[in-house]
Amino acid sequence: GEDVEQSLFLSVREGDSSVINCTYTDSSSTYLYWYKQEPGAGLQLLTYIFSNMDMKQDQRLTVLLNKKDKHLSLRIADTQTGDSAIYFCAESMGGSYIPTFGRGTSLIVHP
Amino acid sequence: NAGVTQTPKFRVLKTGQSMTLLCAQDMNHEYMYWYRQDPGMGLRLIHYSVGEGTTAKGEVPDGYNVSRLKKQNFLLGLESAAPSQTSVYFCASSPGTANTEAFFGQGTRLTVV
């Protein structure tokens, strides 16, 4: 939906870092999520961040949250070909517990 | 633990035909959702349910109906299929708490000719 915006494509070289950006509109979102969708599969939760946090790190993944600008980013260090997928940013709208997704960013990793 | 299971995985319908997509979850989740995924459009919410016996409209409900007679099942019906309903349909469920991590099925690829 238009409440969550992402760029549609990102191309990186294997071994480089990838940064996928997302902006959202609902300042009351409690949790913000990153999902990964591999070809022909459903979405799987990659990581999430609670709204009172600025950063969360999980192995190669770093999530940064700027609440003032309503900006969320996902950084993947040492990007591998297996990271090629569509990445969706999602928020839960103001207590409704209904996740709203962005359009997804297709990450293409080339040698 | 099967998680969220969708049936069928693929289907081809003729315009005007009807069908029902079945979603089953074994995690005792309160919330269930139906999304459709189209190229460049991301995931759009069709209908959702916050508990057994309740349903509500999402962003794109026209042409679809749903039922949640049992907590573990959420059915999506197309009464009279149209080519515009060609899409990949995903069912998801979540506990219905503040952390709304959603668990997704593998999807149903529907083509209406």
Contacts between the chains, C-beta under 8 A, distances in Angstrom:
chain1	res1	chain2	res2	distance
A	1	B	42	7.2
A	1	B	44	6.6
A	1	B	45	7.7
A	1	B	59	6.1
A	8	B	40	6.8
A	30	B	98	5.0
A	30	B	99	7.7
A	31	B	98	6.8
A	31	B	99	5.4
A	31	B	100	6.5
A	31	B	101	7.9
A	33	B	101	7.0
A	35	B	102	7.9
A	40	B	107	7.8
A	41	B	106	6.2
A	41	B	107	7.4
A	42	B	4	7.7
A	42	B	90	5.7
A	42	B	92	7.8
A	42	B	104	3.5
A	42	B	105	5.5
A	42	B	106	5.1
A	42	B	107	5.5
A	43	B	43	7.6
A	43	B	90	7.2
A	43	B	92	7.7
A	43	B	102	7.5
A	43	B	104	4.6
A	44	B	104	7.1
A	45	B	101	5.2
A	45	B	102	7.4
A	45	B	103	7.9
A	48	B	99	7.3
A	48	B	101	6.7
A	88	B	42	6.9
A	88	B	43	6.9
A	90	B	102	7.8
A	92	B	98	7.6
A	92	B	100	4.3
A	97	B	31	6.3
A	97	B	50	7.8
A	97	B	94	6.9
A	97	B	96	5.6
A	97	B	97	7.1
A	97	B	98	7.2
A	97	B	100	4.7
A	98	B	31	7.7
A	98	B	33	7.3
A	98	B	45	6.9
A	98	B	48	6.1
A	98	B	58	7.8
A	98	B	100	7.3
A	99	B	33	7.8
A	99	B	92	7.9
A	99	B	94	7.3
A	99	B	100	5.2
A	99	B	102	5.2
A	100	B	45	7.6
A	101	B	35	7.7
A	101	B	42	5.4
A	101	B	43	4.2
A	102	B	42	5.8
A	103	B	40	6.6
A	103	B	41	6.4
A	103	B	42	3.5
A	104	B	42	5.1
A	104	B	43	7.7
